[in-house]
Structures are given as C-alpha cells and as structure tokens.
Amino acid sequence: MPGVIEKTEELIDVIKQSKEYKSYNELRSFIAHESEIKDRIDHFRHDLFVLQNTAGDHREDFEKLHQEYRDILDDTQVMEYFSAEAALIHMFRDIYDRLGSAVELDLSFLGEVKELNL
C-alpha cells in the first residue's frame, strides 16, 4: 500500500498545480473574504440541493429560487467561481470514473439505480 499512498500524494500535487484547481482556489479565497456573498452562496446552494433532491416537478420552484438569488447569480465573479468549481468537480468525476472502471469493482448488487434521495 505504500506505493498507492505515494502515487496518491503525487496525484494531489498534480491536481493542486492544475489550472482548474488554481482558478477555483483563487476564486474561493475571494468569496471566503466576502462574508455577505459567501452567506448568500451557501443559502442558494442549500436551497438548490434540497430542490434537486426532492421528488416532483419543481420548475416554478427553480424559477423562484433564481429570482430570489438573482443578485449573486448576476455577479460575474460568483459565476466564475461556480464555473471553476464545476470544472474541478468534472476533473474529480473523471478521475473517479477512470479508477472505478480500471479496478473493476463488482457493484452489480446495486442493480439499476435510478434515483438517490439523500
């Protein structure tokens, strides 16, 4: 296992040197120092998470949510932060997918998972 840990540390270093991580980290630092904006972002994310993980048709609720948080959603730096975060998450998802398919972990017991309610 020491070799795996060593390679994991190397991967962490490569991720931290990536443009995706650097961009995200720079914007995250900016947002962290803007407490009012950070609070609004956190509330928006919470409300969005709840909507996305609740069964039903929420088109009107999504529209109301976007109206309620229009101030931050129209902020260029906030949207750049969301985009940078999405790029980093995409990188992580790609890494997880590659690891999962290479290791061939037997997850057949899951069957076809259609929906996760957290």
C-alpha positions as CSV (number, residue, x, y, z in Angstrom):
1,M,0.0,0.0,0.0
2,P,2.9,2.5,0.5
3,G,3.2,2.7,-3.3
4,V,-0.5,3.6,-3.6
5,I,-0.2,6.3,-0.9
6,E,2.9,7.7,-2.7
7,K,1.1,7.9,-6.0
8,T,-2.0,9.4,-4.3
9,E,0.2,12.2,-2.9
10,E,1.6,12.7,-6.4
11,L,-1.9,13.0,-7.8
12,I,-2.8,15.5,-5.2
13,D,0.3,17.6,-6.1
14,V,-0.7,17.4,-9.8
15,I,-4.2,18.4,-9.1
16,K,-3.0,21.4,-7.0
17,Q,-0.8,22.5,-9.9
18,S,-3.7,22.3,-12.4
19,K,-5.2,25.4,-13.9
20,E,-8.6,24.1,-12.7
21,Y,-7.6,23.9,-9.1
22,K,-5.7,27.2,-9.1
23,S,-8.6,29.0,-10.7
24,Y,-11.0,27.5,-8.2
25,N,-8.8,28.2,-5.2
26,E,-8.2,31.8,-6.2
27,L,-11.9,32.5,-6.6
28,R,-12.8,30.5,-3.4
29,S,-10.4,32.7,-1.5
30,F,-12.0,35.8,-2.8
31,I,-15.5,34.6,-2.0
32,A,-14.4,33.5,1.5
33,H,-13.4,37.1,2.3
34,E,-16.8,38.4,1.1
35,S,-18.9,37.2,4.0
36,E,-22.2,38.6,2.7
37,I,-21.7,37.0,-0.7
38,K,-20.5,33.7,0.9
39,D,-23.6,33.5,3.0
40,R,-25.8,34.1,0.0
41,I,-24.0,31.5,-2.0
42,D,-24.3,29.0,0.9
43,H,-28.0,29.6,1.2
44,F,-28.5,29.3,-2.5
45,R,-26.6,26.0,-2.6
46,H,-28.6,24.6,0.3
47,D,-31.9,25.6,-1.3
48,L,-30.8,24.3,-4.7
49,F,-29.6,21.0,-3.1
50,V,-33.0,20.5,-1.4
51,L,-34.9,21.1,-4.6
52,Q,-32.7,18.8,-6.7
53,N,-33.1,16.0,-4.2
54,T,-36.8,16.2,-3.7
55,A,-39.1,14.3,-6.0
56,G,-41.6,16.2,-8.2
57,D,-41.8,18.9,-10.8
58,H,-40.0,21.9,-9.4
59,R,-39.8,24.2,-12.4
60,E,-41.7,27.0,-10.7
61,D,-39.6,26.5,-7.5
62,F,-36.4,26.7,-9.6
63,E,-37.6,29.9,-11.2
64,K,-38.4,31.4,-7.8
65,L,-35.0,30.3,-6.5
66,H,-33.3,32.0,-9.4
67,Q,-35.3,35.2,-8.8
68,E,-34.6,35.2,-5.0
69,Y,-30.8,34.8,-5.7
70,R,-30.6,37.0,-8.8
71,D,-28.2,39.3,-7.0
72,I,-25.4,36.7,-6.8
73,L,-26.3,34.8,-10.0
74,D,-25.8,38.1,-11.9
75,D,-22.4,38.6,-10.2
76,T,-19.6,37.8,-12.7
77,Q,-17.2,36.6,-10.0
78,V,-19.7,34.4,-8.4
79,M,-20.5,32.8,-11.7
80,E,-16.8,32.4,-12.4
81,Y,-16.5,30.7,-9.0
82,F,-19.3,28.3,-9.9
83,S,-17.7,27.6,-13.3
84,A,-14.3,26.9,-11.7
85,E,-15.9,24.7,-9.1
86,A,-17.8,22.7,-11.8
87,A,-14.5,22.3,-13.8
88,L,-12.8,20.9,-10.7
89,I,-15.7,18.6,-9.9
90,H,-15.6,17.4,-13.6
91,M,-11.9,16.6,-13.1
92,F,-12.7,14.6,-9.9
93,R,-15.5,12.8,-11.6
94,D,-13.2,11.8,-14.5
95,I,-10.6,10.5,-12.0
96,Y,-13.2,8.5,-10.1
97,D,-14.7,7.1,-13.3
98,R,-11.2,6.0,-14.5
99,L,-10.4,4.4,-11.2
100,G,-13.7,2.7,-11.0
101,S,-13.5,1.2,-14.5
102,A,-9.9,0.2,-14.2
103,V,-10.3,-1.6,-10.8
104,E,-13.5,-3.4,-12.0
105,L,-15.1,-3.3,-8.5
106,D,-18.2,-5.5,-8.5
107,L,-21.2,-3.2,-7.9
108,S,-23.8,-5.5,-9.5
109,F,-25.7,-5.7,-6.2
110,L,-26.8,-2.1,-6.8
111,G,-28.8,-3.1,-9.9
112,E,-30.0,-0.2,-11.9
113,V,-30.0,2.8,-9.5
114,K,-32.5,5.4,-10.9
115,E,-32.7,7.9,-8.1
116,L,-30.8,8.8,-5.0
117,N,-32.7,10.6,-2.3
118,L,-30.3,12.0,0.2
